[in-house]
């Protein structure tokens, strides 16, 4: 995908990875359609990037169609989508309220699927879909069980969707970051107190997102060394889990 002159929809654009991605896209010549639930923050991002925005809650079933329609009505085209918005939860599965389980599945799995379903028919050859997942989806994190399951499902969905869209020359990628310094990390119920891995700034993940948009990687880890534990977890899950219990 060529960024200059393109129109890219970014979900969760009001802060964190989404905002950093929107600003980096604009710097590379793309027009950004931002979405989220904080109108004040979205307006600020749109003012800085020269794009547009639409306030939407992606848990609503019609949100994806409204976003794609906004992009087409306002800008005449849609070349790429960065599905970044999501939710996290820290705590044991047994302690999760049923409503929290539903909310995570809606935002982390169903919403990206519906967005892809709405956007794929209008993307041109050379277009791209990028889903922001998590290393948790590749290795699984106890205490973040539902979140890990949703991100694992998202990665599987993205890979298979890429096969379906391959003949149309539309790439589908998943970016799997490690720990990112965002509001969720700072406000989580259990403080993140590990010395390793250290939280990385959102703009580092944003650069990985742009690399996926332009390069079409099926799966991209950030930092790249996270591919090692992911491969170990896939090839030798028992060994990986024993090491994870011992070393955290």
TINUDREN-920422 format. One record per residue: residue in three letters; x negated, y, z of N, C-alpha, C in turn. Coordinates in steps of 0.02 Angstrom, whole numbers, plus 50000, padded with zeros to 5 digits. Example, Ala and Ser with C-alpha at 12.3 -4.5 7.8 and 13.67 -1.06 7.14 Angstrom:
// residues 2
ALA493404971650390493854977550390493404983550390SER493584988850354493164994750357493555000250394
END
This chain:
// residues 248
UNK499584994050000500005000050000499565006250000UNK499745011149959499405017649957499785022550002UNK499435025650048499765029950097499935036850070UNK499485039750030499605046450005500235046649963UNK500695051049982501325051749945501855046749964UNK501715042250010502205037150029502675039750083UNK503225036150093503695037550147503695031450193UNK503535032550257503475026950304503915028150364UNK504315023350381504735023550440504355020550499UNK504335024150555503985021950615504475021950673UNK504585016150703505025015850761504605016850825UNK504945019350877504575020950938504075026450927UNK504255031350885503775036550864503705042250914UNK504085042150967504065047851013503465047851059UNK503135042051068502565041851114502135035751100UNK501575035451133501145029551130500905027751061UNK500925021251046500675018750981501065021750924UNK501715022450931502125025150877501935032350860UNK501845036450910501655043450898500965043850866UNK500495039950892499815039950863499835037650791UNK500255032650776500305030150707500605035450662UNK501135038850685501445044050645500955049650628UNK500565051750677500085057150665499535055050618UNK499305048850624498775046450580499035045550509UNK499655043150502499955042450435500005049250401UNK500235054250439500305060950409499625063650388UNK499105062350428498435064650410498185061350346UNK498455055450330498255051850269498725053350210UNK499175058150219499595060350163500275057150158UNK500485053450209501135050150207501665054750239UNK502275053950217502845057150250503145052150300UNK503205054350362503415049850416504145051150435UNK504525045750438505195045950467505135042750536UNK505195046750588505115044250655505785042750687UNK505805037850730506415036350767506255034250838UNK506725035350881506665033750952507285036450987UNK507255036751053507835039151090507735046051122UNK507115048551120506955055051150506935060251095UNK507475064051087507515068751032506995074351037UNK506875076751098506385082151106505695079851083UNK505495073851103504845071251084504825069851009UNK505355067250981505375065850909505325072250869UNK505665077450891505635083850856504925086550857UNK504585085750913503895088050918503445084250870UNK503535077650865503135073650818503285075750746UNK503925076850730504105078850662503805085750645UNK503795090250694503505096850682502765096250667UNK502415091750702501695091050692501535087350628UNK501965082750608501805078650549502125081050485UNK502635085450491502975087850431503485082850404UNK503665077950444504145072950421504835074350449UNK505225069050457505905069750484505995064550539UNK506575064950572506705060150626507445058750631UNK507605053250663508305051550677508315048050744UNK508705050750790508775047650856509195041350849UNK508935035750875509295029450869509075024650924UNK509545020650947509405015250993509415008850953UNK508835005750944508784999950900509154993850927UNK509394994150989509804988751014510504988850983UNK510694994450952511344994850919511294991550851UNK511764987150834511704983150772511664987250708UNK511964993250707511974997150645511385002050640UNK510945002050690510405006950691509935006050631UNK509774999950613509304998750558509575001550493UNK510205000250478510505002850417510515010450416UNK510655013550473510665020850476509975023750463UNK509455020550489508775023050480508555022650407UNK508695016950375508505016250305508895021150262UNK509535021950277509945026750238509685033850247UNK509475035650308509185042250320508565043350277UNK508125038450276507515039050236507665040050163UNK508135036250136508305036850065508665043350050UNK509125045350093509505051650081509045057750088UNK508585057550136508175063350151507555063750106UNK507265057950090506625058050055506645054349988UNK507185051049973507265047949908506935041149899UNK506585038749950506245032349945506015029950013UNK505815023750016505515020950076504995015950054UNK504365017150073503815012950050503545008250103UNK503635010050166503365005850219503735006650283UNK503685001650326504005001650391503494999350443UNK503445002950498503065000850556503554999650613UNK503684993350628504154991550681503764991050746UNK503754996550782503344997150842503744997150906UNK504354999550905504755000250966504874993550999UNK504884993551064505014987351100505054988751175UNK505124983451213505164984051286504754978451317UNK504524979651378504154974651415504464973351483UNK504224968151515504464966551582503924962551618UNK503784964551679503294960951720503654958151781UNK503594951751791503924948351847504114941251825UNK504244936951873504404930151856505074929751820UNK505144924651779505754923651741506354922751787UNK506264919151842506814917851888507084924251919UNK506674929351923506894935651953507194940551902UNK507174938851839507444943351788508204943251788UNK508504949151786509224949551779509414947451708UNK509984944151699510194942251632510204948051583UNK510394953951606510414959851562509714961651537UNK509204960651579508514962151559508274957151505UNK508484950851512508304945951461508604947851394UNK509244949551395509594951451333509264957551303UNK509094962451344508794968651318508134967351284UNK507714963151314507064961651283507144958051217UNK507594953151215507704949551152507974954151098UNK508424958651118508704963351070508174968051041UNK507764970851083507284975951060506654972951030UNK506414967351058505774964651036505824959650979UNK506424956950968506494951850916507064953350868UNK507674954150894508234955250849508174961850810UNK507994967250845507954973750811507444973850754UNK506834971150763506374970950705506634966750648UNK506984961250663507274957150610507794961050570UNK508244964550606508764968450573508454974150532UNK507924977150559507594982550522507284979950458UNK506964974150462506684971150401507234969350351UNK507794966950376508354965150332508624971350296UNK508644976950330508904983150300508394986250252UNK507744985750269507244989250230506994985250169UNK506934978750176506614974750123506934975650055UNK507594975950048507884976649981507704983149946UNK507514988449983507374994849951506624996249945UNK506204992049975505484993149969505244991549898UNK504804995649871504544994349804503974989349805UNK503774987049747503154983149742502574987249769UNK502174984149810501644987949844501854990549911UNK502484989549930502714991649996502464987050050UNK502584989050113502314985150168502754985650230UNK502784980050266503094979750332502554977750382UNK502504981550436502034979950489502414979550555UNK502344973950589502654973050654502104973450708UNK502214977650758501754978150814501954972950865UNK501544967750871501664962450918501244963250980UNK500944957851004500534958051063500124951651067UNK499544952151098499144946151111499554941251155UNK500024943951193500444939651235500834934651192UNK500994936551131501354932051087500924926451060UNK500274927351062499814922351036499564917551090UNK499504920051152499224915851205499724914451261UNK500244918651267500734917851321500454920451387UNK500854924551421500634927451485501154925751538UNK500994921451587501464920251642501624926751678UNK502254927551696502474933851725502724938751672UNK502594937151609502874940851553503154935851503UNK503534931151529503734925251490504194926951432UNK504714930851445505194932551392504854937051340UNK504464941851363504104946151318503634942151273UNK503264937551303502804933251264503184929251212UNK503754926451232504154922351185504414926551127UNK504644932651142504894936951089504344938851040UNK503744940451065503194942351021502944936350981UNK502974930351010502794924350973503294923250916UNK503924924050931504434923350880504364928550825UNK504184934650844504094939950795503524938350747UNK502974935650773502404933850730502594928250682UNK502964923350705503184917950661503654920550607UNK504114924950627504584927950579504204931850526UNK503724935950546503354940150499502974935950448UNK502664930550472502274926450426502724923250373UNK503304920750393503754917550345504084922650300UNK504254928450327504544933750285504044935850231UNK503404936050250502894937850201502884933050143UNK502994926650156503024921750102503624923050057UNK504184924850087504784926150047504704932350003UNK504334937350027504264943649990503644943949947UNK503254938649948502614938649912502704939949837UNK503204936949806503304937749735503504944849716UNK503754948649764503914955749752503324960349769UNK502764957449787502154961249803502264965949863UNK502664963549911502754967149974502384963250028UNK501934966650064501554963250115501904963850183UNK501824958650223502104958550291501544956650339UNK501434960950388500874960050434501104960650507UNK500724957550550500824958350622500164960750653UNK500204966050692499634968550730499724966450803UNK499224962950830499264960350898498744963750941UNK498934969050976498454972451019498414969151088UNK497864970651122497794968651191498134973851236UNK497814975551290498094980251338498014987351312UNK498574991051310498564997851282498785002751336UNK498445008351338498585013451389499205017451367UNK499785014951386500415018251369500825019451433UNK501405022551425501835023851483502035017351517UNK502155012051478502355005651508501805003051554UNK501185003451533500635001051575500595005051639UNK500675011651634500615015851693501205015151741UNK501795013451714502405013351755502645006351772UNK502275001151753502504994351764502564992851839UNK502984987951854503134986351924502514984051961UNK502084980351927501464977951958500874981551924UNK500484985451962499934989351932499444984751896UNK499184987251840498674983551803498004985251834UNK497714980451870497094981751907496504977551885UNK496554974651825495994970651800495444975151772UNK494834973051781494274976651752494164974751679UNK494424968851660494334966551592494944962451572UNK495224963451512495024968751464495274975551486UNK494894980651470495074987451488495594990051439UNK496074993951463496584996851418496265001151365UNK496525000751305496275004751250496765010251233UNK496535015651203496985021151185497445019251127UNK498045022151125498515020551071498255021851001UNK497825026850993497595028450925497155022950897UNK496855018850940496465013050915496935007950882UNK497505006750914497995002250884498295005350821UNK498395011950822498655015250762498195014250702UNK497555014450713497085013350658497155006150632UNK497275001450677497374994550655498024993850616UNK498534997550635499174997550598499065000150527UNK498695005550520498565008250453498155003450411UNK497685000050444497284995050408497734989350383UNK498224987450423498694982250402499144984650346UNK499364990850350499784993650296499414993550229UNK498794995650231498414996250168498084989850146UNK497934985450194497584979250178498014973150172UNK498614973350203499064967750197498874961650237UNK498474962550291498284956850333498914953450360UNK498924946850358499484943250387499514944250462UNK498934943950495498894944650567498244948150584UNK498294953450623497694957350640497684958450716UNK497154956150748497064957150819496674963650832UNK496844966950887496474972950906496394973050982UNK495764972651006495144971950969495094965050935UNK494654964850885494634958950842494434952550879UNK494054953350935493814947350971494394943551003UNK494984946651009495554943051038495774937150995UNK495534936850934495684931050892495384924750922UNK494854925350961494524919450990494974915951041UNK495224919451093495684916051138496324913751105UNK496554917551054497154915551019497054908950983UNK496474908050950496324901750916496254896050966UNK495944897451024495864892351074496544890151102UNK496984895051114497654893451139498044889351089UNK497944890651024498294886850973498024879850963UNK497354879250966497044872750953497014868251014UNK496884871251072496804867351134497204870851190UNK497864870451187498264874251235498134872351308UNK498024865851321497884863851390497244866751416UNK496724866551375496074869451394496134876951405UNK496484880251359496564887451366496914889151431UNK497454885451446497854887151506497444885951569UNK497034880751571496604879651630496104885351638UNK495814887651583495344893251587495694899651608UNK496304900651583496674906651600496854906751674UNK497024900951701497184900551773496564902251815UNK495994899951791495384900951830495114908051826UNK495124910851765494814917351755495304923151746UNK495954921551744496444926851737496484929851668
END
